[in-house]
Amino acid sequence: MKATCWMGTRNVKVQEVPDPTIMNPRDAVVKITSTAICGSDLHLYNGFIPSMKSGDVLGHEFMGEVVEVGDSVRNLSVGDRVVVPFPIACGNCAQCERELYSLCENSNPNAWMAEKMWGYSPCGIFGYSHMLGGYAGGQAQYARVPFADVGPLKVPDSISDDQALFLSDIFPTGYMAAEVCNIQPGDIIAVWGCGPVGQFAIKSAYMLGAERVIAIDRFPYRLRIAHDRAGAETINYEETDVMEALKEMTGGRGPDHCIDAVGLEGHAPGLHGAYDKVKTTLMMETDRTPALRQAIMSCRSGGTVSVAGVYGGFIDKFPMGAVVNRSLTIRSGQTHVHKYLRPLLDRIVKGDIDPSFVITHRLTLDEAASGYDMFVNKADDCLKVVLKP
């Protein structure tokens, strides 16, 4: 089959790889009908995530048709149309029983690698390094889905692929980022980053009762989408002092809750941005965190800083004094997608949201390399690329 393969930093190729097969009675094989390039895939593309190997199949946002099931999979049948969550979860361990599916204790066969980096291992993830299981991803014609009796969700015919696909990751990720803020009526939310996760965080904050959402980014087209399609007020951080603007927009108190939807490759103008670039180049820190630092410093006292952006290692200049002395709460985590699949599907069916609003480009799988190049360089006002095998 054809698959998008990581060949090295800033180098992906679509090439022939072996077809997936049933390896465990709880497996299924899915024929991919839609897949997407995620912002977190760019961390792999840019070489920030360790333990990648040449030829690894990328992609953790995908859906399709079940073509084969293992003997223990009773909830799916050949021909079912399903969306697959990016975390791989067994459904039986202590963490899965708590609905903390991205912390599954049984799905990462390379847990020892993650433990060296983080102390304990999270779940396995499709197409996201050997440290997180070495699983082949879904930017391909077919994918093997472990624990298929737990993860995939059947999608009704009334919902298009474009509407259902993002249940695999970015819609639940943006929703969980807003939900953990415990938004109350009248709250003002600030969201750093107007990529796809940031857009869903904005939409979700409104669905959960926020009165206003303020979005921060530097690309005019992403700010325009945040305003026109998601309903946010906007700040361009290259043109405006963000903290001062937020104070002015919130009567001097700051936003009630702040969401970092940027992650480890954040940018900042001037000396702050140069500082982080030098530190990461010299490997004196692994992640660039201007958005996280700014979110902490901008949040009103007693508020919540929700971190939806991916971070991989160690950071510098973390304002812990602000966290302690102003009673801030920090909430984070890879998304427990399984928990949100059905409730968010119901939101789509009821018409509360049409997730396809983030799509700007549709390409064939053969065009995946150009899709990555377009996405990472923000060319042609690219916000979200969907690939059709």
Secondary structure, 3 states (H helix, E strand, C coil): CEEEEEEECCEEEEEECCCCCCCCCCCEEEEEEEEEECCCHHHHHCCCCCCCCCCEECCCCEEEEEEEECCCCCCCCCCCEEEECCEECCCCCHHHHCCCHHHCCCCCCCHHHHHHHHCCCCCEECCCCHHHCCCCCCCECEEEECCCCCCCEECCCCCCHHHHHHHHCHHHHHHHHHHCCCCCCCCEEEEECCCHHHHHHHHHHHHCCCCEEEEEECCHHHHHHHHHCCCCEEEECCCCCHHHHHHHHCCCCCCCEEEECCCCECCCCHHHHHHHHHHHHCCCCCCECHHHHHHHHHCCCCCEEEECCCCCCCCCCCCHHHHHHCCCEEEECCCCHHHHHHHHHHHHHHCCCCHHHHCCEEEEHHHHHHHHHHHHCCHHHCCCEEEEC
